[in-house]
Amino acid sequence: MTKRIAFQGELGAYSHQACHETYPELEALPCRTFEDAITAVRSGQAELAMLPVENSTFGRVADIHHLLPESGLHIINEAFVRVHINLLALPGTTLDQVKSAMSHTMLLGQCRDYLAKQGISRVTGADTAGSAHHVAELGDPTMAALASELAGEIYGLDVLARHIEDEGNNTTRFLVMSRTPDYTPRGDHGMMTSFVFQVRNIPAALYKAMGGFATNGVNMTKLESYMVNGSFSATQFYADIEGHPEDAGVKLALEELDYFTSEVKMLGVYPADPRRH
């Protein structure tokens, strides 16, 4: 039986690229929504899910932090994927033929300078791979798409210009989710631990909860808050820290965190991607 990795989007999306780069031996399974990708893993239709959590230009991906704690899945890996944007067109098309380019609104914004210099107008599409698919089916040489090279390969489009993004460091971080956790120390670049927690209703609870990480020399790389069930009074925090729960400093910090919180839920322990540093 073919093993699969689920992702949200169409074939050729940047999430598909992340699957292709990180797990080339697995068959990529496109899903309509993030929830569908999670369900595919929970049901056994796929072994893993590749979910984007944040982008270096646009910040965190909406909804993901709400989905992770209730997904029933566990983080077993992370992947940093460089987002290179390419101008794709029908085979044989020349750059001077292109009058407009279609893509997701975020990619159009990231290529604003290049498109303006070329005199190419922007057309908003539902997503990147879907725009490439549409251009391939449209058959109009004046319409191009902004997408990954993988999308060009899948939909039979030529690359007219590579890496046309205005900013040269656009990167998306993905989390790899599995039905079963893996707490074994692994990888050559250290371990990461992710969890969510809610603080107790006492003065300075968050400050006190965080103090244990500072005093035990544990580096917290991310701390984000969001409302729970639409309540302004119930706030949940998502955190990433460097280290393994069995490391001496991490163990002490988590014990101190437990004292000042009403709930702590471990999301995963996984090797740090070398591109993180």
N, C-alpha and C positions, 0 to 999 in steps of 0.2 A: 504493500500500500504506500502511495506517495505521501510523504510528510509535507505539511503546508504551514505557511506563516501568513496570517491575516493582516490586512491593512485597510485603512479607510481611503477610498478614492478609486479612480480608474487605473488600469494598467498604464504605466508610464509616469505616474505621479511621483513626487519626490519621496513619498512614503514607500512606494514600490522600489525606488532607487535604494533606499535604506535597506530594504529586505534583500535586494540583489547584491549589495556590497557586503552586508554582514553575514547573510546565510545563503550563499549562492547555490547550495545543495538542496534547498527547500523550494517547493513550488509556491509562488505568491498567490494569495487568494484575495481578490479585491472585494471590498464590502462597502455598502452604501453609507453607513454611519459608523462612528466609534463604537456605539453600543453593539452594532452588528458584528464588528471585529471581535469584541469581547465575548459575545455569545458564541461565535464560531469556535473559540478556544474552550469555553466552558462545556459546549456540547460534544467536543471531540472532533469537530469538523476540521480543526487546525490544531497544531501543537503549540504554536506561539502566536502572539500578536505584536505588531510594531506600531507603537503609538507616539506621535509627536507631543512633547510637553512644553517646549519653549524654543523661541527663535531669537538669535542675537540682535535682530533689528526690531522685531515687533513684540518681544516679550512672551509671556506664557500663552499657551493655546487654550482658548476658552473651553470650559466644560470638563477638561481632562482631570483636573484635580478633584472635581466632584465625583467623577466616575471611578477613579482608582480605588478608594477605600471600600466601595460597595461592589466592586467587580467580582470579588471572589478569586481573583488572580494574584500572582506574585511577580515582582520585578526580579528578573534573573540576569539582566544585562542592560547596558546603555550603548547608544551609538550616536556619534556626532557626524552629521552629514553636511558637507559643504554644498550650498545651494548655488550652482552655476546656472545662469539663465541664457538660453540660446534662442536665436531667431530661426524658426523652422518654416519651410515653405514647400510647395509641390516640387517634385523632381524637375530639374531643368530651369527653374525660376531664377532670375537674376535679381540682385538687391534693388536695382533701380525700378523694377516692376512692382515692388511691394508698396502699397499705399496705406495699408492699415494692418494692425497686429492685435490678435485676440489673446486674452489670458485672464487669470484671476486678478482682481483689482490690486492686490498687494504686489504682484510681480510687475504689473503695469507701472505702479508707482516707483518700483526699484529700478526701472529702466527709463525713467522719464527723460533724462538728459540725452541718452543715446537715441531714443525715438524722435525727440525734438530735432536733433542734428540731422537725422536722416529724413525728416519731413514725413514721418509715419504716424498716422493717427491711431489712437488707442480705442479698442473695443473690448468691453467687459464681458468675460465669459464666466461660466459657473466655476471652473477650476482649470488647472494647467493642462493636465492630460486630456480632459474633455475638450479643451480648445484645440489641441493638436488633432484630436479625432475629428472634430468638426471641420477643420481646415482641409484635412485629407478627403473628407466626404464631399465638401463644397466644390472642390475642383476649380477654384478661382485663384489664378496666380497673383492677383493683387492683394490677397488676404494671407497673412502669415500668422504664426502662433509663437508665443513665448513659453517655453517649457524645457524639460530636461532632454539631453541627447538620447536617453533611453526611450522617451516618448517618440522622438523622431524615428528611431529604429523600428518601434512597434507599429507605427502608423504610416511608414514609408515616406517620410518627409526628409528633405535635404536640410543640412545645417548651413544657413547663409552667413551667420555670424555667431561666434562662440563667446561666452562669458561677457555678456554685454551689460551686466548689472552695474549700477553707478557706484555702489559700495563694494569693496573687495574682500569683505570678511563675513558675509552673510552665512550663518551656520544654524542648522536646526538640531536640537537634541531630541533623541527618541529613547523611549523605554521599551524593553522587550519583556512581555508578560507571558507567564506560564501557569498551568493549573497547579503545579507543585513548586514549593520554594526550594532554593538551593543555598544553604548557608555555608557551604564549604569555601575556605579561603582559596582564591584562584586569581589568575592574571598576573601580569608583571608590573602593574602600575598602581598597586594598592587597591583597597576595597572601599565601596560606598555603602551606606545604609540609609534607607528612606523610611519615614514613618509619618503618621499624622497624630495629633494630640489635641485635647481640650484642657485648658487650665481650670483649676478649682476657683470657685468664686471667693477669693481672698485678696486683700490688697497686695499689689505688686507681684501677683502670681507669675506672670510671664517673665518678669525680670529675674525672679528667684529661680524659675525653672531653667532659664538660660544660663544662670550662673555656674551650674555644674559643668557645662561644656567649656567655659572659659578657664575655670580653675583646674580642670583636668587636661588642658591642652588639646581639646578636640576642635578641629576646624569645621564650622558649620558653613557650608557653601550656599545654602538656600534656606530661607524662612519666609513663607507666604501665608497670609490669612485669608479666609473666606467664610461667608455666612453659612450656617447649617440650616437647611429647610426654610430659608428665607427669613430667619429670625435675626433681628439686630442685636439680640443679647447673647446668642450662642455663636461663638466664633471657633472655628477649627483651624489649626495651623498645620501646614505641610512643611517638612524639613528634610534636607539632605545633609549628611555629615560624612566626613572622611573617616574611614576606619571600619573595623568589624566589631559586632557586639561583644565578642569575647576578648577584644583588646582591653588591657587594664584600664586605660583612661576612659574609653567609651563605656565600658561596663559600669564604672563609677558614675559617669555623667547620666546614664540612663536610669540608674537607681535613684539619683537625686531628682531627675525629671519626674519619675513615677510619684514621688512624694507630693509634688505640687500640681499634679494633673488629675483630672477625673477619668480620663481615658487615654491610653496610648495604643496605637495599632501599627504594628510593623508591616510595611508594604514590600520590603525586599532588601536583600543583601547581595551585592553584585560587584564584579570587577570594574574599576574605573577605566573608561575609554582612554587610550593614550593621547587622543586629541583634546581631552579635557585640559591638559597642561600645556 
